[in-house]
């Protein structure tokens, strides 16, 4: 179920009977589990399941389907964890990541975060 003005980017997968709130953006290659309720923007390659939850991580299968090797996927996952590290703001975390980033996928996540959000951003909670 998609409310008004939902933006779903290429290769995103939405499971059966999930509901997406109006003005939410779903990034490319994101995966939304069935029966989920999405109220905030989901980053590209994000993995989400549940209702009013946080991101569960990144869509490993989507990255594999895109053709990335395991080493690159693990590096991307580590960078995403740094991005959402609560010891600093996301803005400062982006600055620290940008200087050494070599992944197009991370650049797409950063670009998505910087775009204007009407609903806020769904984040990964510290483990």
N, C-alpha and C positions, 0 to 999 in steps of 0.2 A: 504494500500500500504506500503510495507516494503522495504526500501532500503537495500543495502548490509551490511552484518555483524551485523544485529540487533539481540539483545539478549532479548528473552522474557521468563521470569521465570514462574514457575508453577502457575496455577490458575489466571493468569492475564487475564483481559477481555479487548478486543479492540473493540470499536464500529465500525459500518459500515462506510466505506469510510474514515477512518482516515489514516493519512500518518505519517510514522516514518522515520526520517532521518537516514542515515547510521551511524553505530557504536553506536547508542543509546541503552541503556539498560532499560528494563522495569522490575521492581521488582515484586516479587510474590504478588498475590492478589491485584495488582494495577488495577485501572479502568481508561480506556481512553475513553472519550465520542466520539460519532460518529461525523464525519466531522472535527475532530481535527487534528492539525499539531504539531507533537512532535519533537523538536529539541535538547532536553537535556534529560539526564537520569531521570527516574521517580522512586522514592524510593518505596520499598515494602509498600503495603497498601496505596499508594498515589492515589489521585483522581485528574484527569486532564481533562480539556475540553477547547477547543479554539485553537487558532493559535498563537504561540509565547507568550503564557501566563505563569502564575505562577501556582503552584499547588493550587487547590481549597480547599484542606484539605486531610482527609484520607478517605479511602473506608469503610464507616461504615457498609454497607451491606456485604462486603467481610469479615469483622471481625465477624459479626454476623453469617455468614455462616460457618465460621471456628469454631464457638462454644463459642466465648467469651461473657461474660455477659455485661450488660450495664455499670456497674461500672468500669470494666476493660477497656472497650472501651473508656470511658470518661477519664480515667487516661492516656491511651496511647495517646489520642488526646492532652491532656495537655502537656505531655512530648515532643511530636513532635513540638508543638508550642514553647517550650523552646529551642529545638534543633535549630530552625530557627530564634531565637530571634536575631535581628541585633545589640543589645547592645554589643555583643561580637562575636567572630569568631565561626564558626561551630566546629572547633577543640576544643576550650575551652568549648563550650556548651556540646560537647560529654563528656569531662572529668567530668563535673559537674553532668551529667546524669548517667554515668556509676557507680558511687559509690553507688547509692541508687536504681538502676534499678532492677526490679523483673520480667520483661516481656521478653519472648523469642522474641516477635515481635519487640521490641525496639532494641534488640541485632542484629536482622537481618537487620534493617534499618542502624544501625551503621556500621555493616560489609559491607553493600552495599556501603555506603558513602566512606568507607576507601579503597574499591577496586579501581583500576585504572580506571578513567573515561577519555574517549577520547572526549566527547562532553560537559562536564560540567554537573552540577546538577540543575534540576528544583527545585525551592524552594517555600515555602509558604511565601507570603509577610505579613508583619504586618497588622493586621486589624485596 
